[in-house]
Amino acid sequence: MLSKWATTGEDNLPPNQLEEQARREDSERAHSFIVKVWLEEVANRGEKTRWRGRITHVPGGERRYLQNLNEVTRFIDSYLRAMGVRPGIRERIKRW
C-alpha cells in the first residue's frame, strides 16, 4: 500500500520536512546580509567625513565592522567564492 506521501526520492517526505530541506538547500545557494552604514563625525571641519559600518551574514551570524565601503564587497565575495562563483575579468581588474 502506498503512503499518503509520494513514493520516490525526496518526494516521500511530509510537507514540513520538504520545507526544511528547501531551506537548507537555499542556504547553500543563497546568502542574506544586513548592512548598516553611517558617517563618522570628524573632529576638525577640514577632515574628510568617513564612512563606517557593519555587515552581518544572516545565516551564520558572522559580523564585521567596516572602515570603508569597499569592505562590503570583500566580505560578500568570500561567500560567493565558497559557492563557486568566480569574478569576471572586469571585477578582477577593479581589484587590481
N, C-alpha and C positions, 0 to 999 in steps of 0.2 A: 504494500500500500504506500502511496506517495504521501509525504508530509504536506502540511499546508504551505510550505515554502518550496521554491523551485528546487530541482534535484541535482543541478550540476554546478561545480565550482563554487565561486563566491556567492552565486545567486541563491544558495541554500541557507543563507544567513537571514535571521529575522531583521526587520527594518531598522531597529535601533543599532544592531551590530553593523549593518551596511552603512549607516550614517557615520558611525565611529571610524570604520575603515576608510570611508571617503575623506574624513577629516585628517586622518593620518597621512593618506596619500597626498592631500592638498598641502600639508606641512612640508612634504618632501619636494614639492614642485612650486610652492609659493611661499613668500615671506611677507610679514607685515612689520612696519616700523612706525614708531612715533618719533617725530622730530619737533623739537622746541628750540626756537632761536630767539635771541634778544640782542639789543645793542648795549654794550657795556659802557657805563659812564666813564668819562675821562677826567683826569684831574685838571688838566690845562686845556684852555679853549683851542690852543694851537695843535693839540694832538689829534690824530685821526680817530674817529669812532671805531670801535672794534666789535665785530660780531662774535657772539659766544653762543653756545647751545649744548644740547644734549640729544642723543639719539638712542632709542631703545628698540631692541629686537623683541617683538611682542611674544612669539612662541617660546624663546629661550630665556628672555629676561635680561640678556646682556645689555649693558648700558655703557655709553662712552660720552664723556664731556668733550666738547669741541672748542678748539681755539680759532678755527676759521671754517667757512662753509665748505671748502674742498674736502674736509674730513668726512662729510656726509657720504660723498661718493666712495671714498676709500672703505668706509665701514660697510656699506651695502655691497660693494664689489666683492668682498670676501665671501659673502653668502652666495652671490651669483656664481663665483668660481667653484664653490663647493657643489653647486648644481650642474656644473659642466659648461656654464656659459663662458665664452671667451670673448674679450673685447675685439671689436673690429679695428682695422688699421687706423681709422680716424681717432678713435679713443686712445690707442697706444701712442700716437704722435702727440696728442694733447698732454699726456702724462710725461712725455719725454721732455 
